[in-house]
Amino acid sequence: MKKNLMACVTCFSILISTSLNIVQAKETPNNQSNKTKIQYIDKTPFLNKIKQEDKKAGYSDFYKSFKPTDKNHDEKLKNFENKLDKLNKKDGLKSDSSISMGRSGGGGSYSNPLNMDRVLDGSTLLVNNPGFHMQGSIQHCGMLDKAKFSSYSSKCILTAEPNEGVIYESPNHFRTYDESWALVYTANETYDADQQTHAVRYARKFLGNTYFWAASLSSDKLWYCSKIPYRAILDRCGTDINTNGCATCLPSDILESHKMEITSYWN
């Protein structure tokens, strides 16, 4: 896929090149301390893609029925991995389902025009490569702790990885994926910068905890990448952004939540 090098100049050029609709976000009421006027992107094309992929892959059905405590959980997992492998091969793609429980990663080059100047503190960053993945329609995510950002190599995105647990990753790591989104939490249809900043500061307490891809959402000991923004927003803002009704909150579930709005998209 050729990258549109001019896309990194401004968010406007990115949005035009990808034919996405821009919608003006509502302004925070005057009686709140930190009113911020932002723009967000119409989710419709992304939601449609997620639904189409879910219909083919059966992500919702798998995660609703799968339990690590089941006696045949290994067999269920292997069968689902094989299904995704076949779908990828049918599309002429190299499948990575066999390494989906290993460390996430893109193609190895920093080619995604992710622009950190446009990512607000506490934003949830989603990243993805083409194909069907065990993690769902979107592969990986994290929360930006902007106080720790100084360069694209800064460890400033709070996430979780196998064998490493809850850690900080760099924007450069996220730039190795083909697609990336920045999303903000909206309360009462408005963006509250203070509330979002408090959520990611709160999430720092998760650092160092153990990774487990099928961790319970209520557990404070076991984590995976998308559970971090889920719990930070639930615990600090009182909002459940898990949209699938499953025991697992996938990165795509965060995008689907009506409480999360897309502020930027890059590919």
PyMOL commands that set and color helices and strands:
alter all, ss='L'
color gray80, all
select helices_A, chain A and resi 5-8+11-17+44-57+59-65+73-90+97-99+116-118+146-148+171-174+193-206+227-237+251-256
alter helices_A, ss='H'
color red, helices_A
select strands_A, chain A and resi 22-24+39-41+124-128+140-144+157-161+165-169+179-187+190-191+210-211+222-223+260-266
alter strands_A, ss='S'
color yellow, strands_A
deselect
rebuild
show_as cartoon
